[in-house]
Amino acid sequence: MFVIGMIAVIIGASLLLSPIEFEASAGIHLDNEANILSEVRAPGGTLMAAGILIASGAFISGMTYISILLAALFYFAYGISRTISILLDGLPSDTLIIATVSEIMIGLISLYILFKFSKPQYQGD
């Protein structure tokens, strides 16, 4: 879970701290305009925060189940949303197609881990 979480932290931090350069690596041109940068930075911060929570499951046993569940939901949401975009808008750059496949694969790995190794722990029963 640490690696899966750190992927989200690194991508989120890149979107938050250097969105123009990060998006340019995928062939996306962003203008240095406050409104669009705000719209890119905000999900970057959210992705970074989710990544921290996902990675924490590798070290805090009480967080393991929720971090695996969050990883599955978060990565599937990204991958499925990109797939819907492909269906509605057409094919994006190769970089974004690779991102789509990677997100769905990480979601599947997380789902496998969730069902194979993890059981929710309830306290106070």
N, CA, C and O atoms as a MOPAC input file, in Angstrom:
PM7 MOZYME 1SCF
protein

 N      0.82400 1    -1.19500 1     0.00000 1
 C      0.00000 1     0.00000 1     0.00000 1
 C      0.86900 1     1.26000 1     0.00000 1
 O      0.46100 1     2.32100 1    -0.47200 1
 N      2.05700 1     1.11200 1     0.53500 1
 C      2.94000 1     2.27300 1     0.57300 1
 C      3.23400 1     2.78600 1    -0.83600 1
 O      3.14800 1     3.98900 1    -1.08500 1
 N      3.57800 1     1.89500 1    -1.75100 1
 C      3.91400 1     2.30400 1    -3.12500 1
 C      2.69900 1     2.91400 1    -3.81000 1
 O      2.81000 1     3.94800 1    -4.46900 1
 N      1.54200 1     2.28000 1    -3.65900 1
 C      0.31700 1     2.79700 1    -4.27000 1
 C     -0.00300 1     4.18200 1    -3.71600 1
 O     -0.40100 1     5.07400 1    -4.46500 1
 N      0.16600 1     4.36200 1    -2.42600 1
 C     -0.06600 1     5.67000 1    -1.81600 1
 C      0.93100 1     6.71500 1    -2.28100 1
 O      0.56200 1     7.86000 1    -2.54200 1
 N      2.19500 1     6.32300 1    -2.38400 1
 C      3.22500 1     7.28700 1    -2.79600 1
 C      3.05100 1     7.72700 1    -4.24500 1
 O      3.39600 1     8.85800 1    -4.58800 1
 N      2.52400 1     6.85300 1    -5.10200 1
 C      2.21400 1     7.26400 1    -6.47400 1
 C      1.23100 1     8.42800 1    -6.43400 1
 O      1.41900 1     9.43000 1    -7.12400 1
 N      0.18500 1     8.29200 1    -5.62700 1
 C     -0.81000 1     9.36000 1    -5.50500 1
 C     -0.20700 1    10.62200 1    -4.89700 1
 O     -0.51500 1    11.72800 1    -5.34200 1
 N      0.64400 1    10.47100 1    -3.89100 1
 C      1.28500 1    11.63200 1    -3.25600 1
 C      2.14100 1    12.38600 1    -4.27000 1
 O      2.06600 1    13.61200 1    -4.35000 1
 N      2.94400 1    11.67200 1    -5.03700 1
 C      3.84800 1    12.32000 1    -5.99200 1
 C      3.07200 1    13.01100 1    -7.10800 1
 O      3.37800 1    14.14900 1    -7.46100 1
 N      2.07600 1    12.33500 1    -7.66400 1
 C      1.27600 1    12.95400 1    -8.72400 1
 C      0.48700 1    14.12800 1    -8.16100 1
 O      0.42200 1    15.18700 1    -8.78600 1
 N     -0.11100 1    13.95400 1    -6.99100 1
 C     -0.86300 1    15.04100 1    -6.36700 1
 C      0.00400 1    16.24700 1    -6.07100 1
 O     -0.39400 1    17.38100 1    -6.33700 1
 N      1.18600 1    16.01100 1    -5.52100 1
 C      2.10400 1    17.11800 1    -5.22400 1
 C      2.53800 1    17.82700 1    -6.50100 1
 O      2.67000 1    19.05100 1    -6.52200 1
 N      2.75700 1    17.06400 1    -7.55900 1
 C      3.14400 1    17.67400 1    -8.83400 1
 C      2.03300 1    18.56300 1    -9.37700 1
 O      2.29600 1    19.66200 1    -9.86500 1
 N      0.79600 1    18.09000 1    -9.29300 1
 C     -0.33600 1    18.90700 1    -9.74100 1
 C     -0.51300 1    20.14200 1    -8.86600 1
 O     -0.83500 1    21.22100 1    -9.36400 1
 N     -0.30600 1    19.98400 1    -7.58300 1
 C     -0.48000 1    21.08800 1    -6.65000 1
 C      0.62000 1    22.13800 1    -6.78500 1
 O      0.33900 1    23.33600 1    -6.79300 1
 N      1.86400 1    21.69300 1    -6.89200 1
 C      2.99700 1    22.61900 1    -6.82000 1
 C      3.53100 1    23.07900 1    -8.17700 1
 O      4.07800 1    24.17700 1    -8.27600 1
 N      3.38400 1    22.27200 1    -9.21300 1
 C      3.87000 1    22.68500 1   -10.54100 1
 C      2.94600 1    22.15600 1   -11.63500 1
 O      3.35100 1    21.33000 1   -12.45400 1
 N      1.69500 1    22.63900 1   -11.64400 1
 C      0.70200 1    22.09100 1   -12.57200 1
 C      1.02800 1    22.32400 1   -14.04700 1
 O      0.76000 1    21.45600 1   -14.87800 1
 N      1.59400 1    23.46400 1   -14.37900 1
 C      1.88400 1    23.75600 1   -15.78700 1
 C      2.89600 1    22.75400 1   -16.33200 1
 O      2.69400 1    22.18200 1   -17.40300 1
 N      3.97500 1    22.54700 1   -15.60300 1
 C      5.01800 1    21.62400 1   -16.03800 1
 C      4.52000 1    20.17500 1   -16.03900 1
 O      4.80800 1    19.41500 1   -16.96400 1
 N      3.77900 1    19.80200 1   -15.00400 1
 C      3.29900 1    18.42500 1   -14.91700 1
 C      2.35700 1    18.10900 1   -16.07300 1
 O      2.50200 1    17.07600 1   -16.72600 1
 N      1.41100 1    18.97400 1   -16.32500 1
 C      0.45500 1    18.73400 1   -17.41300 1
 C      1.14000 1    18.77400 1   -18.77400 1
 O      0.73500 1    18.05800 1   -19.69000 1
 N      2.17000 1    19.60100 1   -18.91700 1
 C      2.91300 1    19.66300 1   -20.18100 1
 C      3.54600 1    18.31100 1   -20.50400 1
 O      3.70900 1    17.97000 1   -21.67600 1
 N      3.90300 1    17.54200 1   -19.48100 1
 C      4.50500 1    16.22700 1   -19.71600 1
 C      3.52200 1    15.26500 1   -20.37800 1
 O      3.93400 1    14.25500 1   -20.94900 1
 N      2.23000 1    15.56900 1   -20.30500 1
 C      1.20300 1    14.75500 1   -20.95400 1
 C      0.68200 1    15.42400 1   -22.21900 1
 O     -0.31700 1    14.98800 1   -22.79100 1
 N      1.36000 1    16.48500 1   -22.65800 1
 C      0.94500 1    17.18400 1   -23.86600 1
 C     -0.21200 1    18.14500 1   -23.65500 1
 O     -0.87200 1    18.54400 1   -24.61400 1
 N     -0.46200 1    18.51800 1   -22.40700 1
 C     -1.55200 1    19.44400 1   -22.08600 1
 C     -0.95500 1    20.81400 1   -21.83400 1
 O     -0.06300 1    20.96900 1   -20.99900 1
 N     -1.45100 1    21.81400 1   -22.56200 1
 C     -0.94600 1    23.17500 1   -22.40000 1
 C     -1.88900 1    23.95200 1   -21.47700 1
 O     -3.05900 1    24.15500 1   -21.80200 1
 N     -1.37000 1    24.38100 1   -20.33100 1
 C     -2.13700 1    25.22300 1   -19.40900 1
 C     -1.61500 1    26.64200 1   -19.49500 1
 O     -0.40600 1    26.87600 1   -19.49600 1
 N     -2.53200 1    27.57600 1   -19.56700 1
 C     -2.13000 1    28.97800 1   -19.48200 1
 C     -1.86900 1    29.31900 1   -18.02300 1
 O     -2.40300 1    28.67900 1   -17.11700 1
 N     -1.06000 1    30.31700 1   -17.81200 1
 C     -0.78300 1    30.78700 1   -16.45500 1
 C     -1.93900 1    31.68400 1   -16.01700 1
 O     -1.77300 1    32.88900 1   -15.82900 1
 N     -3.11400 1    31.07100 1   -15.86100 1
 C     -4.34100 1    31.78700 1   -15.54300 1
 C     -4.89500 1    31.23600 1   -14.23300 1
 O     -5.03500 1    30.02200 1   -14.07900 1
 N     -5.20400 1    32.10300 1   -13.31200 1
 C     -5.55000 1    31.71500 1   -11.94200 1
 C     -6.71500 1    30.73700 1   -11.86500 1
 O     -6.66400 1    29.80200 1   -11.06700 1
 N     -7.75400 1    30.91700 1   -12.66100 1
 C     -8.92800 1    30.04700 1   -12.56500 1
 C     -8.60500 1    28.60500 1   -12.95100 1
 O     -8.96600 1    27.67500 1   -12.23000 1
 N     -7.93500 1    28.41700 1   -14.07300 1
 C     -7.62400 1    27.05300 1   -14.50700 1
 C     -6.59300 1    26.40900 1   -13.58100 1
 O     -6.67200 1    25.21500 1   -13.29200 1
 N     -5.63300 1    27.19600 1   -13.12000 1
 C     -4.63500 1    26.64400 1   -12.19400 1
 C     -5.29000 1    26.21300 1   -10.88400 1
 O     -4.90700 1    25.19700 1   -10.30500 1
 N     -6.26600 1    26.97400 1   -10.41800 1
 C     -7.00100 1    26.59400 1    -9.21400 1
 C     -7.73700 1    25.27300 1    -9.42500 1
 O     -7.77200 1    24.42500 1    -8.53400 1
 N     -8.32100 1    25.10500 1   -10.60400 1
 C     -9.05500 1    23.87700 1   -10.92200 1
 C     -8.13400 1    22.66600 1   -11.04800 1
 O     -8.58100 1    21.53400 1   -10.86400 1
 N     -6.86700 1    22.88500 1   -11.35700 1
 C     -5.90300 1    21.78600 1   -11.44800 1
 C     -5.25700 1    21.52000 1   -10.08800 1
 O     -5.05200 1    20.36700 1    -9.71000 1
 N     -4.94200 1    22.58000 1    -9.36400 1
 C     -4.26700 1    22.41400 1    -8.06900 1
 C     -5.16800 1    21.75100 1    -7.01700 1
 O     -4.69200 1    20.94100 1    -6.22300 1
 N     -6.45300 1    22.08600 1    -7.00600 1
 C     -7.36300 1    21.54700 1    -5.98500 1
 C     -7.43400 1    20.01700 1    -6.01800 1
 O     -7.26900 1    19.39100 1    -4.97100 1
 N     -7.67400 1    19.38700 1    -7.17600 1
 C     -7.65200 1    17.92200 1    -7.16400 1
 C     -6.25900 1    17.35600 1    -6.89200 1
 O     -6.12900 1    16.23200 1    -6.40700 1
 N     -5.22100 1    18.13000 1    -7.20100 1
 C     -3.86300 1    17.69000 1    -6.86100 1
 C     -3.69400 1    17.55500 1    -5.36000 1
 O     -3.12300 1    16.57500 1    -4.88100 1
 N     -4.18800 1    18.53000 1    -4.61900 1
 C     -4.13000 1    18.46200 1    -3.16000 1
 C     -4.96200 1    17.32100 1    -2.61300 1
 O     -4.56400 1    16.65500 1    -1.65700 1
 N     -6.12300 1    17.09500 1    -3.22200 1
 C     -6.98000 1    15.98600 1    -2.80500 1
 C     -6.29600 1    14.65000 1    -3.06100 1
 O     -6.33000 1    13.75300 1    -2.21800 1
 N     -5.67800 1    14.52400 1    -4.22600 1
 C     -4.96100 1    13.29600 1    -4.56000 1
 C     -3.78900 1    13.06700 1    -3.60700 1
 O     -3.53800 1    11.94000 1    -3.18000 1
 N     -3.08100 1    14.13300 1    -3.28200 1
 C     -1.95800 1    14.02500 1    -2.35300 1
 C     -2.44500 1    13.57000 1    -0.96800 1
 O     -1.83500 1    12.69800 1    -0.35000 1
 N     -3.53700 1    14.16000 1    -0.49000 1
 C     -4.08800 1    13.78600 1     0.81600 1
 C     -4.54000 1    12.32200 1     0.82100 1
 O     -4.29100 1    11.59500 1     1.78300 1
 N     -5.20100 1    11.89600 1    -0.25100 1
 C     -5.63100 1    10.49600 1    -0.34000 1
 C     -4.42100 1     9.57200 1    -0.35300 1
 O     -4.44400 1     8.50500 1     0.26000 1
 N     -3.37400 1     9.97700 1    -1.04600 1
 C     -2.15500 1     9.17400 1    -1.09300 1
 C     -1.52000 1     9.00400 1     0.27200 1
 O     -1.02800 1     7.92600 1     0.60600 1
 N     -1.52900 1    10.06500 1     1.05900 1
 C     -0.98700 1     9.98400 1     2.42400 1
 C     -1.79200 1     8.97700 1     3.24500 1
 O     -1.22300 1     8.15900 1     3.96800 1
 N     -3.11300 1     9.04100 1     3.12900 1
 C     -3.97000 1     8.10500 1     3.85400 1
 C     -3.75100 1     6.66900 1     3.37400 1
 O     -3.68400 1     5.74400 1     4.18300 1
 N     -3.64000 1     6.48700 1     2.06100 1
 C     -3.40200 1     5.14700 1     1.51200 1
 C     -2.06300 1     4.60100 1     2.00500 1
 O     -1.98600 1     3.45900 1     2.45900 1
 N     -1.01600 1     5.40900 1     1.91800 1
 C      0.32100 1     4.97100 1     2.34600 1
 C      0.36400 1     4.66600 1     3.83800 1
 O      1.10100 1     3.77700 1     4.26600 1
 N     -0.41700 1     5.39200 1     4.63300 1
 C     -0.39600 1     5.17300 1     6.08300 1
 C     -0.87200 1     3.77900 1     6.45700 1
 O     -0.50900 1     3.26500 1     7.51500 1
 N     -1.67300 1     3.16700 1     5.61000 1
 C     -2.14700 1     1.81300 1     5.87500 1
 C     -1.04100 1     0.77600 1     5.90900 1
 O     -1.22200 1    -0.31500 1     6.44900 1
 N      0.10800 1     1.11400 1     5.33200 1
 C      1.24900 1     0.19400 1     5.36500 1
 C      1.92400 1     0.18600 1     6.73100 1
 O      2.65800 1    -0.74700 1     7.05700 1
 N      1.67900 1     1.21800 1     7.53000 1
 C      2.38000 1     1.36900 1     8.80900 1
 C      1.46500 1     1.34500 1    10.02600 1
 O      1.90500 1     1.01700 1    11.12700 1
 N      0.20500 1     1.68800 1     9.83700 1
 C     -0.74500 1     1.75900 1    10.94900 1
 C     -1.80100 1     0.68300 1    10.72300 1
 O     -2.65000 1     0.81300 1     9.84100 1
 N     -1.74600 1    -0.37100 1    11.51500 1
 C     -2.61200 1    -1.52500 1    11.26800 1
 C     -4.09800 1    -1.16800 1    11.30200 1
 O     -4.89000 1    -1.75100 1    10.56200 1
 N     -4.47400 1    -0.24000 1    12.13300 1
 C     -5.87000 1     0.17100 1    12.19500 1
 C     -6.34500 1     0.91900 1    10.96200 1
 O     -7.54700 1     1.09100 1    10.76300 1
 N     -5.41200 1     1.36500 1    10.13400 1
 C     -5.74200 1     2.10900 1     8.91300 1
 C     -5.69300 1     1.23700 1     7.66500 1
 O     -6.08100 1     1.68700 1     6.58600 1
 N     -5.23000 1     0.01000 1     7.79000 1
 C     -4.98300 1    -0.82300 1     6.61100 1
 C     -6.23700 1    -1.03000 1     5.77400 1
 O     -6.21200 1    -0.81100 1     4.56300 1
 N     -7.32600 1    -1.44700 1     6.39600 1
 C     -8.55200 1    -1.72400 1     5.63800 1
 C     -9.03800 1    -0.48500 1     4.90200 1
 O     -9.31600 1    -0.54500 1     3.70400 1
 N     -9.14300 1     0.63100 1     5.60100 1
 C     -9.65700 1     1.84500 1     4.96500 1
 C     -8.70100 1     2.35000 1     3.88600 1
 O     -9.15100 1     2.90300 1     2.88200 1
 N     -7.40500 1     2.17400 1     4.07100 1
 C     -6.46300 1     2.63800 1     3.04900 1
 C     -6.56800 1     1.79000 1     1.78300 1
 O     -6.45600 1     2.31700 1     0.67700 1
 N     -6.77800 1     0.49300 1     1.93400 1
 C     -6.95400 1    -0.36900 1     0.76300 1
 C     -8.26500 1    -0.03200 1     0.05900 1
 O     -8.31200 1     0.06100 1    -1.16700 1
 N     -9.31900 1     0.14900 1     0.83300 1
 C    -10.61500 1     0.51700 1     0.26500 1
 C    -10.52400 1     1.84900 1    -0.47700 1
 O    -11.03500 1     1.97700 1    -1.58900 1
 N     -9.87700 1     2.83300 1     0.13200 1
 C     -9.71000 1     4.13700 1    -0.50900 1
 C     -8.90200 1     4.01200 1    -1.79300 1
 O     -9.24100 1     4.63800 1    -2.79800 1
 N     -7.84400 1     3.21800 1    -1.77500 1
 C     -7.03100 1     3.03100 1    -2.98300 1
 C     -7.87700 1     2.45400 1    -4.11100 1
 O     -7.81400 1     2.93300 1    -5.24300 1
 N     -8.66400 1     1.43200 1    -3.81000 1
 C     -9.51300 1     0.82400 1    -4.83700 1
 C    -10.50700 1     1.83900 1    -5.39100 1
 O    -10.65000 1     1.97600 1    -6.60600 1
 N    -11.18600 1     2.54300 1    -4.50600 1
 C    -12.17900 1     3.52400 1    -4.95100 1
 C    -11.54600 1     4.67600 1    -5.72000 1
 O    -12.04300 1     5.06900 1    -6.77500 1
 N    -10.46200 1     5.21200 1    -5.19900 1
 C     -9.83700 1     6.39100 1    -5.79400 1
 C     -9.26600 1     6.08700 1    -7.17100 1
 O     -9.51200 1     6.82100 1    -8.12700 1
 N     -8.50200 1     5.00300 1    -7.27100 1
 C     -7.89000 1     4.67100 1    -8.56500 1
 C     -8.93800 1     4.22300 1    -9.58000 1
 O     -8.83600 1     4.57400 1   -10.75500 1
 N     -9.94600 1     3.45200 1    -9.15300 1
 C    -11.02500 1     3.09500 1   -10.06900 1
 C    -11.77800 1     4.33500 1   -10.53800 1
 O    -12.12000 1     4.44100 1   -11.71600 1
 N    -12.03800 1     5.26700 1    -9.63500 1
 C    -12.74600 1     6.49200 1   -10.01900 1
 C    -11.98600 1     7.24500 1   -11.10800 1
 O    -12.58200 1     7.70700 1   -12.08100 1
 N    -10.67800 1     7.36600 1   -10.94300 1
 C     -9.86600 1     8.02700 1   -11.96900 1
 C     -9.90200 1     7.24300 1   -13.27900 1
 O    -10.16200 1     7.81800 1   -14.33600 1
 N     -9.64600 1     5.95000 1   -13.21900 1
 C     -9.59400 1     5.13600 1   -14.43300 1
 C    -10.91900 1     5.07200 1   -15.16400 1
 O    -10.95800 1     5.18700 1   -16.38900 1
 N    -12.00500 1     4.89200 1   -14.43000 1
 C    -13.32700 1     4.82700 1   -15.05400 1
 C    -13.73000 1     6.19300 1   -15.59900 1
 O    -14.32800 1     6.27700 1   -16.67200 1
 N    -13.41300 1     7.25800 1   -14.87500 1
 C    -13.72100 1     8.60400 1   -15.36900 1
 C    -12.96800 1     8.89500 1   -16.66200 1
 O    -13.52500 1     9.48900 1   -17.58500 1
 N    -11.71000 1     8.48100 1   -16.73400 1
 C    -10.94400 1     8.66700 1   -17.97800 1
 C    -11.53500 1     7.82200 1   -19.10900 1
 O    -11.56200 1     8.25800 1   -20.26000 1
 N    -12.00500 1     6.62500 1   -18.78700 1
 C    -12.63300 1     5.77000 1   -19.80100 1
 C    -13.90200 1     6.42200 1   -20.33900 1
 O    -14.14500 1     6.40700 1   -21.54500 1
 N    -14.70300 1     6.98900 1   -19.45900 1
 C    -15.90100 1     7.71300 1   -19.89400 1
 C    -15.50500 1     8.88000 1   -20.78800 1
 O    -16.15800 1     9.13500 1   -21.80100 1
 N    -14.44500 1     9.58700 1   -20.42500 1
 C    -13.96200 1    10.69400 1   -21.24500 1
 C    -13.53900 1    10.20900 1   -22.63200 1
 O    -13.80900 1    10.87700 1   -23.63100 1
 N    -12.88600 1     9.06600 1   -22.69800 1
 C    -12.49600 1     8.50500 1   -24.00000 1
 C    -13.73300 1     8.23100 1   -24.84400 1
 O    -13.75400 1     8.53100 1   -26.03800 1
 N    -14.76400 1     7.66400 1   -24.22700 1
 C    -15.99700 1     7.36100 1   -24.95000 1
 C    -16.71400 1     8.62700 1   -25.41600 1
 O    -17.27400 1     8.65900 1   -26.51200 1
 N    -16.69600 1     9.65800 1   -24.59300 1
 C    -17.40700 1    10.89700 1   -24.92500 1
 C    -16.59200 1    11.86800 1   -25.77100 1
 O    -17.14000 1    12.57300 1   -26.61900 1
 N    -15.27200 1    11.90400 1   -25.53900 1
 C    -14.43900 1    12.95200 1   -26.13100 1
 C    -13.42400 1    12.44800 1   -27.14800 1
 O    -12.86000 1    13.24900 1   -27.89400 1
 N    -13.18100 1    11.16000 1   -27.19500 1
 C    -12.16700 1    10.61400 1   -28.09100 1
 C    -10.88200 1    10.29500 1   -27.34500 1
 O    -10.75900 1    10.52800 1   -26.14300 1
 N     -9.92700 1     9.75500 1   -28.09800 1
 C     -8.66500 1     9.32400 1   -27.49400 1
 C     -7.77300 1    10.50100 1   -27.12500 1
 O     -7.57300 1    11.40800 1   -27.93300 1
 N     -7.23700 1    10.49000 1   -25.91000 1
 C     -6.25800 1    11.50600 1   -25.50700 1
 C     -4.84800 1    11.06500 1   -25.92000 1
 O     -4.68800 1    10.13000 1   -26.70500 1
 N     -3.85500 1    11.73100 1   -25.39800 1
 C     -2.45700 1    11.38800 1   -25.68800 1
 C     -2.12100 1    10.00300 1   -25.14000 1
 O     -2.81900 1     9.47200 1   -24.27600 1
 N     -1.04100 1     9.43300 1   -25.66000 1
 C     -0.58100 1     8.12800 1   -25.17400 1
 C     -0.31400 1     8.14600 1   -23.67300 1
 O     -0.58600 1     7.16800 1   -22.97700 1
 N      0.21800 1     9.25800 1   -23.18100 1
 C      0.50500 1     9.37900 1   -21.75000 1
 C     -0.76100 1     9.20400 1   -20.92200 1
 O     -0.73900 1     8.53800 1   -19.88700 1
 N     -1.86500 1     9.79800 1   -21.37300 1
 C     -3.11800 1     9.69200 1   -20.62500 1
 C     -3.77000 1     8.32200 1   -20.79200 1
 O     -4.46500 1     7.85600 1   -19.88900 1
 N     -3.55600 1     7.68100 1   -21.92000 1
 C     -4.04700 1     6.31000 1   -22.08400 1
 C     -3.29600 1     5.38400 1   -21.13100 1
 O     -3.89800 1     4.51400 1   -20.50200 1
 N     -1.99100 1     5.57000 1   -21.02800 1
 C     -1.19100 1     4.78100 1   -20.07600 1
 C     -1.66500 1     5.04400 1   -18.64900 1
 O     -1.75500 1     4.11800 1   -17.84300 1
 N     -1.96800 1     6.31000 1   -18.33200 1
 C     -2.48200 1     6.64400 1   -17.00100 1
 C     -3.79800 1     5.92200 1   -16.73600 1
 O     -4.01300 1     5.40100 1   -15.64200 1
 N     -4.68200 1     5.89000 1   -17.73500 1
 C     -5.97400 1     5.22000 1   -17.59100 1
 C     -5.78900 1     3.74000 1   -17.27100 1
 O     -6.38100 1     3.22000 1   -16.32500 1
 N     -4.97000 1     3.07700 1   -18.06200 1
 C     -4.72200 1     1.64500 1   -17.84900 1
 C     -4.07000 1     1.41700 1   -16.48500 1
 O     -4.44000 1     0.49000 1   -15.76500 1
 N     -3.10800 1     2.25700 1   -16.13700 1
 C     -2.41400 1     2.12400 1   -14.84500 1
 C     -3.37800 1     2.29200 1   -13.68100 1
 O     -3.32600 1     1.53200 1   -12.71400 1
 N     -4.25400 1     3.28100 1   -13.77100 1
 C     -5.21200 1     3.52900 1   -12.68600 1
 C     -6.16700 1     2.35700 1   -12.51200 1
 O     -6.46700 1     1.95600 1   -11.38700 1
 N     -6.64200 1     1.81100 1   -13.62000 1
 C     -7.53800 1     0.66000 1   -13.52600 1
 C     -6.78900 1    -0.55100 1   -12.96300 1
 O     -7.34100 1    -1.29500 1   -12.15200 1
 N     -5.55200 1    -0.75100 1   -13.38200 1
 C     -4.75100 1    -1.87100 1   -12.85800 1
 C     -4.49400 1    -1.71400 1   -11.35400 1
 O     -4.61600 1    -2.68100 1   -10.60100 1
 N     -4.14200 1    -0.51000 1   -10.91800 1
 C     -3.92200 1    -0.28500 1    -9.48600 1
 C     -5.22400 1    -0.49200 1    -8.71400 1
 O     -5.21200 1    -1.04200 1    -7.61300 1
 N     -6.34400 1    -0.05300 1    -9.28700 1
 C     -7.63800 1    -0.29900 1    -8.66400 1
 C     -7.92200 1    -1.78300 1    -8.51700 1
 O     -8.41400 1    -2.22500 1    -7.47900 1
 N     -7.61100 1    -2.56300 1    -9.56500 1
 C     -7.81200 1    -4.01500 1    -9.51100 1
 C     -6.89600 1    -4.67500 1    -8.48300 1
 O     -7.32400 1    -5.55700 1    -7.73900 1
 N     -5.64500 1    -4.24600 1    -8.44600 1
 C     -4.70400 1    -4.78200 1    -7.44600 1
 C     -5.21000 1    -4.47400 1    -6.03900 1
 O     -5.18100 1    -5.33400 1    -5.15800 1
 N     -5.67000 1    -3.25200 1    -5.83800 1
 C     -6.18900 1    -2.85300 1    -4.52300 1
 C     -7.41700 1    -3.67200 1    -4.15300 1
 O     -7.56700 1    -4.09200 1    -3.00500 1
 N     -8.29300 1    -3.89800 1    -5.12600 1
 C     -9.48400 1    -4.70300 1    -4.87900 1
 C     -9.10200 1    -6.14300 1    -4.52800 1
 O     -9.69500 1    -6.74100 1    -3.63000 1
 N     -8.12800 1    -6.69300 1    -5.22400 1
 C     -7.63100 1    -8.03400 1    -4.92000 1
 C     -7.09800 1    -8.09000 1    -3.48500 1
 O     -7.42700 1    -9.00100 1    -2.72600 1
 N     -6.27700 1    -7.11000 1    -3.13000 1
 C     -5.72600 1    -7.05900 1    -1.76800 1
 C     -6.85600 1    -6.93800 1    -0.74800 1
 O     -6.82900 1    -7.58000 1     0.30100 1
 N     -7.84300 1    -6.11300 1    -1.06500 1
 C     -8.97000 1    -5.90300 1    -0.15700 1
 C     -9.67900 1    -7.22100 1     0.14800 1
 O     -9.94700 1    -7.53000 1     1.30900 1
 N     -9.97900 1    -7.99100 1    -0.88800 1
 C    -10.72900 1    -9.22500 1    -0.68400 1
 C     -9.86400 1   -10.39500 1    -0.23700 1
 O    -10.35800 1   -11.30500 1     0.42900 1
 N     -8.60300 1   -10.38700 1    -0.58400 1
 C     -7.72500 1   -11.51500 1    -0.27000 1
 C     -7.13300 1   -11.44100 1     1.13500 1
 O     -7.07200 1   -12.44700 1     1.84300 1
 N     -6.70600 1   -10.27400 1     1.52600 1
 C     -5.90700 1   -10.16500 1     2.74900 1
 C     -6.53400 1    -9.34300 1     3.86700 1
 O     -6.04100 1    -9.37100 1     4.99500 1
 N     -7.57700 1    -8.63300 1     3.59100 1
 C     -8.04000 1    -7.66100 1     4.56900 1
 C     -9.44000 1    -7.98400 1     5.05700 1
 O    -10.32700 1    -8.34400 1     4.28300 1
 N     -9.60900 1    -7.84500 1     6.35100 1
 C    -10.92600 1    -7.95300 1     6.96200 1
 C    -11.11300 1    -6.72300 1     7.83400 1
 O    -10.20700 1    -6.33200 1     8.56900 1
 N    -12.30400 1    -6.10800 1     7.75100 1
 C    -12.50800 1    -4.92200 1     8.59300 1
 C    -12.46200 1    -5.28300 1    10.06900 1
 O    -12.93200 1    -6.34200 1    10.48500 1
 N    -11.89200 1    -4.38900 1    10.84000 1
 C    -11.81300 1    -4.58900 1    12.28300 1
 C    -12.71300 1    -3.55800 1    12.95100 1
 O    -12.54700 1    -2.35200 1    12.76800 1
 N    -13.65700 1    -4.05000 1    13.71900 1
 C    -14.57500 1    -3.16500 1    14.41300 1
 C    -14.25500 1    -3.19600 1    15.89400 1
 O    -14.03600 1    -4.26100 1    16.47000 1
 N    -14.23000 1    -2.04200 1    16.49600 1
 C    -13.95300 1    -1.96800 1    17.92300 1
 C    -15.23500 1    -1.60100 1    18.64900 1
 O    -16.12300 1    -0.95800 1    18.08800 1
 N    -15.31400 1    -2.00900 1    19.87100 1
 C    -16.45900 1    -1.64700 1    20.69000 1
 C    -17.60400 1    -2.63300 1    20.60200 1
 O    -18.70600 1    -2.33400 1    21.06200 1
 N    -17.37100 1    -3.81300 1    20.01600 1
 C    -18.44500 1    -4.81000 1    19.94700 1
 C    -18.62600 1    -5.49500 1    21.26700 1
 O    -19.48600 1    -6.36500 1    21.39800 1

